[in-house]
Amino acid sequence: MIKKLTLTLPVIQCIIALIIIFIIDLIIPLGVAVGVLYVFCIALLINESQKRIFIFSVAISILILLIPIVTTTNQTTWMAYVNRGISIASIWIAFFMAIKHKKLNNKLELYTSQLEQKNRELELFFYKTSHDLKAPFSRLEGILNLCDLRVDPVCFLHKSHMRNTLVSANKLLTDISHISTIYNPELKISKINFEEALENVLKSLEYLQDKSKVEIRTKISVKTTFYSDISLIASILRNLIQNSLLFSELNKNGNDDFSRTPSFVYIKIIETKNGLLIQVEDNGEGIKQEYLNNIFEMFFRGSDKKGSGLGLYIVKSAVKKLSGKVAVTSKYGEGAIFRISLPNLWGKEEEGISVSLLSLN
């Protein structure tokens, strides 16, 4: 059965170019220059199959040899045949280069496919791990709630430590879940309701101990409709506010002596000329100068206080995925200010935006 020959655009372009070059070469023999023109034809076929490139290379070689045979005169010298030989050699060099390019391209496609598969498996692993491990912790939380209803010295002795452990474990699982979201290459763009998003984030942080000792101040001024990925926006807010709450339970001065100055966390979400500014300020412990260049690294912990070392890494990764910028200023003992600048992704909610995973590294 004869296979139907499909003419792709590069093949049609190559055929037209061959005809034009052959006619010109027939009228005015081009010598070595004809090889350069025919190499251009081979270049047009760079994405075609190896078999097609081979067929066209053979056809071009025949056309090159055909000219001196058809146009032979008494003035035709041996140099004309040498020039044709050089042209044919250039065609086959181009052929082997094209084949090598195709092999490298196929390998790249294979490696890209494998990387995408591994990323899907990693995302599934994050999801399953966080989901499956939450179940026993939820049961443990239920048991602790039952202990609250009983006056039992043994329960009372251990439940505080168990609850702290439970809170830390839940935070770690939440962080793992957020990393899974960040490494999903697709952005889910939608209209953002910042009042609702901030309210939900603050509710999710009610488990933090001594949160009542920290005054939460908020200011939201966004008049223009703002589009972004709500899960990433929530992740940024949650981790920044959580970080401030953890380090704002008591104010600290430069001599490392604790004072009873009331602590606060001030959250500002303001519309700017270039998009949006999210600012989270606290008057807590602050960050030591030598740590400022490392706080966004995965698992970096610059303090003995509780934390997974993932929060600020998640913030930076989420901001980068949204094509934003993050900056921090801090003086140890006086607090810290985190500023997040984000662009409005209006008009891109239906474009199915994909983000290269390599760009997050």
Protein Blocks (a to p, Z undefined) as FASTA:
>chain_A
ZZdddddfklmmmmmmmmmmmmmmmmmcgkjmlmmmmmmmmmmmmmmcfklmmmmmmmmm
mmmmmmmmmmgcfklcfklmmmmmmmmmmmmmmmmmmmmmmmmmmmmmmmmmmmmmmmmm
mmmmmmmmmmmmmmmmmmmmmmmmmmmmpccfklmmmmmmmmmmmmmmmmmmmmmmmmmm
mmpmbdcdddddfklmmmmmmmmmmmpghklmpccddddddfbccdddfklmmmmmmmmm
mmmmmmmmbccdfkopacfbdcdddddddddfklpacddddfbebpafklmmmmmpghia
fbfbecehlmmmmmmmmmmmnopacdddddehiaccdddddddfehilmnopacdfklmZ
Z
